[in-house]
Amino acid sequence: MLKIILTVATLFFLAVSVRAQQSTASKQVSSFSIDAPQLHVAKKIWVYLPKSYADNPKKRYQVMYMHDAQNLFDKKTAFAGEWEVDETLDRLNANVIVIGIEHGNDKRIDELTPFKNEKYGGGNADAYLDFIVTTLKPYVDKTYRTKTSAKHTTIFGSSLGGLVSFYAVLKYPSVFGKAGVFSPSFWFSEDIYKMMESAPKTKAKIYLLCGDSESKEIDVVADVNKMHRLLDENRCYCLHLTEKVIVRGGEHNEKLWREHFEKAYLWLN
């Protein structure tokens, strides 16, 4: 009898585990693989198409490029909870295509950092962004019905993804006209501030967000405030091209980014 009970319990545990691993991505999400010669790998790309896409064969859509695709749509692949990007955009009936780029696992730091750090290395973001701009974006624009101009193209990420998104709108102003910059790792290198100080006037819309409880070692709020001040010096704050949000009690995690993605998306658009 004990053996039977244990067997039933084991089967129940396995059934629960299988259910826990089921995909939570909506039917609007698909994926494909594309060679990234700049990075010497093949990249898995996740695609969110708006609910109206199939019903409007002539309609074109703005595009949002997002980093760390594993964490955007699916709890099964997320590191510590997903952003629920697809559920949020479905609920809003949003007219946007999202292109999620999977991070390179052990190469993530290299890909998402524009400058080297003495302790952590990195500094290969130029190759990563070249992949997006010269390989991925042309493929996306050819394959899907997109609005291709910078004013209709957003780049969005958190942590190192926030850093590289900010860098991208400075380096490629004719490609990316908007950026979502969540919990940015500006601490990684002082060179990002130097680049901002010497940059031509930027017309990009930029949404800066962080929590005030993200780290005991790094003052993320001070970093975001510093970059916000440099943006105001670069262009008149009267243009309302920058939004800064400091979340009380916000920690460095997907919960913070998930809960504030909707407001950031609506402000950027």
C-alpha positions as CSV (number, residue, x, y, z in Angstrom):
1,M,0.0,0.0,0.0
2,L,2.8,2.4,0.9
3,K,4.4,1.7,-2.5
4,I,1.2,2.5,-4.3
5,I,0.7,5.8,-2.3
6,L,4.3,6.8,-3.2
7,T,3.7,6.0,-6.8
8,V,0.5,8.1,-6.9
9,A,2.3,10.9,-5.2
10,T,5.2,10.8,-7.6
11,L,2.8,10.9,-10.6
12,F,1.0,13.8,-9.1
13,F,4.3,15.7,-8.6
14,L,5.4,14.9,-12.2
15,A,2.0,16.1,-13.5
16,V,2.3,19.4,-11.6
17,S,5.9,19.8,-12.8
18,V,4.8,19.4,-16.4
19,R,2.0,21.9,-16.0
20,A,4.4,24.3,-14.4
21,Q,6.7,24.0,-17.5
22,Q,4.0,24.7,-20.0
23,S,4.4,27.8,-22.2
24,T,2.6,31.0,-21.2
25,A,3.3,32.8,-24.5
26,S,0.2,33.9,-26.3
27,K,-0.8,32.7,-29.8
28,Q,0.5,36.0,-31.1
29,V,4.0,35.0,-30.4
30,S,6.3,32.9,-32.7
31,S,10.0,32.6,-33.3
32,F,12.7,32.1,-35.9
33,S,16.4,31.7,-36.1
34,I,18.7,34.0,-38.1
35,D,22.5,34.0,-38.6
36,A,24.3,36.8,-36.8
37,P,27.7,37.0,-38.6
38,Q,28.7,39.9,-36.5
39,L,28.5,37.7,-33.4
40,H,29.4,34.4,-35.1
41,V,26.2,32.7,-33.9
42,A,22.7,32.0,-34.9
43,K,20.2,34.1,-32.9
44,K,16.8,33.0,-31.8
45,I,14.3,35.8,-32.4
46,W,10.8,36.0,-30.8
47,V,8.1,37.8,-32.7
48,Y,4.9,39.3,-31.3
49,L,2.3,40.3,-33.9
50,P,-0.6,42.4,-32.8
51,K,-4.1,40.8,-32.8
52,S,-5.1,43.0,-35.8
53,Y,-2.2,41.9,-37.9
54,A,-3.9,39.1,-39.8
55,D,-7.1,41.0,-40.3
56,N,-5.5,44.1,-41.9
57,P,-3.3,42.9,-44.8
58,K,-2.5,46.4,-45.8
59,K,-1.8,48.0,-42.4
60,R,1.8,48.6,-41.4
61,Y,3.0,48.6,-37.8
62,Q,5.6,50.3,-35.6
63,V,8.3,48.0,-34.3
64,M,9.8,47.6,-30.8
65,Y,13.2,45.7,-30.6
66,M,13.6,44.2,-27.1
67,H,16.6,42.4,-25.5
68,D,16.6,39.3,-23.3
69,A,13.7,37.7,-25.2
70,Q,13.7,34.7,-22.9
71,N,12.2,36.8,-20.2
72,L,9.6,38.8,-22.2
73,F,6.8,36.4,-23.2
74,D,7.1,33.0,-21.6
75,K,7.4,31.9,-17.9
76,K,8.8,28.6,-19.1
77,T,12.0,30.3,-20.5
78,A,12.2,33.3,-18.1
79,F,15.0,33.5,-15.6
80,A,12.9,34.9,-12.7
81,G,9.4,35.6,-14.1
82,E,8.4,37.0,-17.4
83,W,7.5,40.6,-18.4
84,E,4.1,39.5,-19.8
85,V,4.7,41.7,-22.9
86,D,2.3,39.7,-25.0
87,E,-0.5,39.7,-22.5
88,T,-0.1,43.5,-21.9
89,L,-0.2,44.4,-25.6
90,D,-3.1,42.0,-26.2
91,R,-5.1,43.7,-23.5
92,L,-4.3,47.1,-25.0
93,N,-5.0,46.0,-28.5
94,A,-1.7,47.6,-29.3
95,N,-0.6,48.2,-32.9
96,V,3.0,47.2,-32.5
97,I,5.3,44.4,-33.6
98,V,7.7,43.3,-31.0
99,I,11.0,41.7,-32.0
100,G,12.6,40.0,-29.0
101,I,16.3,39.0,-29.3
102,E,17.5,36.2,-27.1
103,H,20.6,37.1,-25.1
104,G,23.8,35.1,-25.6
105,N,23.8,33.4,-22.2
106,D,27.5,33.5,-21.2
107,K,28.0,36.2,-24.0
108,R,25.3,38.4,-22.6
109,I,27.7,40.9,-20.9
110,D,29.8,41.1,-24.1
111,E,26.8,41.8,-26.3
112,L,25.0,44.3,-24.2
113,T,27.9,46.5,-23.1
114,P,29.3,49.2,-25.3
115,F,32.4,49.8,-23.2
116,K,34.7,47.5,-21.2
117,N,34.6,47.2,-17.5
118,E,37.9,46.5,-15.6
119,K,36.3,43.7,-13.6
120,Y,33.6,42.2,-15.9
121,G,35.1,42.8,-19.3
122,G,32.5,43.2,-22.0
123,G,32.4,45.9,-24.7
124,N,31.0,44.1,-27.8
125,A,27.8,46.0,-28.1
126,D,28.9,47.6,-31.4
127,A,28.8,44.2,-33.0
128,Y,25.5,43.3,-31.4
129,L,23.8,46.5,-32.6
130,D,25.4,46.1,-36.0
131,F,23.6,42.8,-36.2
132,I,20.3,44.4,-35.3
133,V,20.7,47.3,-37.7
134,T,22.2,45.7,-40.7
135,T,21.0,42.1,-40.5
136,L,17.9,41.7,-38.3
137,K,16.0,44.9,-39.1
138,P,16.3,44.6,-42.9
139,Y,15.0,41.0,-42.5
140,V,12.1,42.1,-40.3
141,D,11.2,45.0,-42.6
142,K,11.2,42.6,-45.6
143,T,9.2,39.8,-43.8
144,Y,6.6,41.8,-41.9
145,R,4.5,44.9,-42.6
146,T,6.5,47.4,-40.7
147,K,6.8,51.2,-40.5
148,T,10.6,51.5,-41.0
149,S,11.4,55.1,-40.0
150,A,13.2,56.0,-36.7
151,K,10.1,57.6,-35.3
152,H,8.3,54.3,-35.5
153,T,11.2,52.2,-34.2
154,T,11.8,51.6,-30.4
155,I,14.6,49.8,-28.7
156,F,13.9,48.6,-25.1
157,G,15.6,46.7,-22.3
158,S,16.4,46.5,-18.7
159,S,19.7,46.4,-16.7
160,L,22.4,45.8,-19.3
161,G,19.6,45.9,-21.9
162,G,18.7,49.4,-20.6
163,L,22.3,50.5,-21.0
164,V,22.6,49.2,-24.6
165,S,19.2,50.7,-25.5
166,F,20.3,54.1,-24.4
167,Y,23.6,53.7,-26.3
168,A,21.7,52.7,-29.4
169,V,19.6,55.8,-29.7
170,L,22.8,57.9,-29.4
171,K,24.8,55.8,-31.9
172,Y,21.9,55.2,-34.4
173,P,19.6,58.2,-34.3
174,S,18.4,57.6,-37.8
175,V,17.4,54.0,-36.9
176,F,16.0,54.2,-33.3
177,G,13.7,57.2,-32.4
178,K,12.6,55.9,-29.0
179,A,14.0,53.9,-26.1
180,G,12.7,52.2,-23.0
181,V,15.5,52.3,-20.5
182,F,14.7,50.3,-17.4
183,S,17.1,49.9,-14.4
184,P,20.1,50.9,-16.7
185,S,23.5,49.6,-15.8
186,F,25.1,53.0,-16.4
187,W,27.6,52.0,-13.6
188,F,29.3,49.6,-16.0
189,S,31.4,52.4,-17.5
190,E,31.7,56.2,-17.1
191,D,32.2,56.3,-20.8
192,I,28.4,56.3,-21.3
193,Y,28.2,59.7,-19.5
194,K,31.1,61.1,-21.6
195,M,29.3,59.9,-24.8
196,M,26.1,61.7,-23.7
197,E,28.0,64.9,-22.8
198,S,29.5,65.0,-26.3
199,A,26.5,63.8,-28.3
200,P,24.7,66.0,-30.8
201,K,21.3,67.0,-29.8
202,T,19.1,63.9,-29.6
203,K,15.5,63.9,-30.7
204,A,14.8,60.5,-29.3
205,K,12.0,59.9,-26.8
206,I,13.5,58.2,-23.8
207,Y,11.7,56.6,-20.9
208,L,14.0,56.2,-17.8
209,L,12.9,54.0,-15.0
210,C,14.4,52.5,-11.9
211,G,13.5,51.4,-8.4
212,D,15.0,53.0,-5.2
213,S,15.8,49.5,-3.7
214,E,17.7,47.9,-6.6
215,S,21.1,47.5,-5.1
216,K,23.0,48.2,-1.9
217,E,26.3,48.6,-3.8
218,I,25.2,50.7,-6.7
219,D,23.1,53.9,-6.5
220,V,21.0,53.3,-9.5
221,V,18.8,56.3,-8.7
222,A,21.8,58.6,-8.7
223,D,22.9,57.2,-12.0
224,V,19.5,57.7,-13.6
225,N,19.3,61.2,-12.2
226,K,22.7,62.1,-13.6
227,M,21.8,60.8,-17.1
228,H,18.5,62.7,-16.9
229,R,20.3,65.9,-16.1
230,L,22.7,65.4,-19.0
231,L,19.7,64.8,-21.3
232,D,18.2,68.1,-20.1
233,E,21.5,69.8,-20.9
234,N,21.6,68.2,-24.3
235,R,18.1,69.4,-25.2
236,C,15.4,71.6,-23.7
237,Y,13.3,69.8,-21.2
238,C,10.4,71.8,-22.6
239,L,10.3,69.4,-25.5
240,H,9.0,66.7,-23.1
241,L,11.1,64.0,-24.8
242,T,12.2,62.4,-21.6
243,E,10.2,60.7,-18.8
244,K,11.9,59.7,-15.6
245,V,10.2,57.4,-13.1
246,I,11.7,56.4,-9.7
247,V,9.6,53.6,-8.2
248,R,9.5,53.5,-4.4
249,G,10.5,50.1,-3.1
250,G,11.3,48.9,-6.7
251,E,13.8,46.1,-6.9
252,H,16.1,45.0,-9.8
253,N,13.8,42.3,-11.1
254,E,11.2,41.3,-13.7
255,K,8.4,42.2,-11.3
256,L,9.4,45.9,-11.5
257,W,9.8,45.8,-15.2
258,R,6.6,43.9,-15.8
259,E,4.5,46.2,-13.7
260,H,5.8,49.3,-15.5
261,F,6.0,48.1,-19.1
262,E,2.5,49.2,-19.9
263,K,3.0,52.8,-18.8
264,A,6.3,53.1,-20.6
265,Y,4.9,51.7,-23.8
266,L,1.9,54.1,-23.7
267,W,4.2,57.1,-23.0
268,L,6.6,56.2,-25.8
269,N,3.7,55.9,-28.2
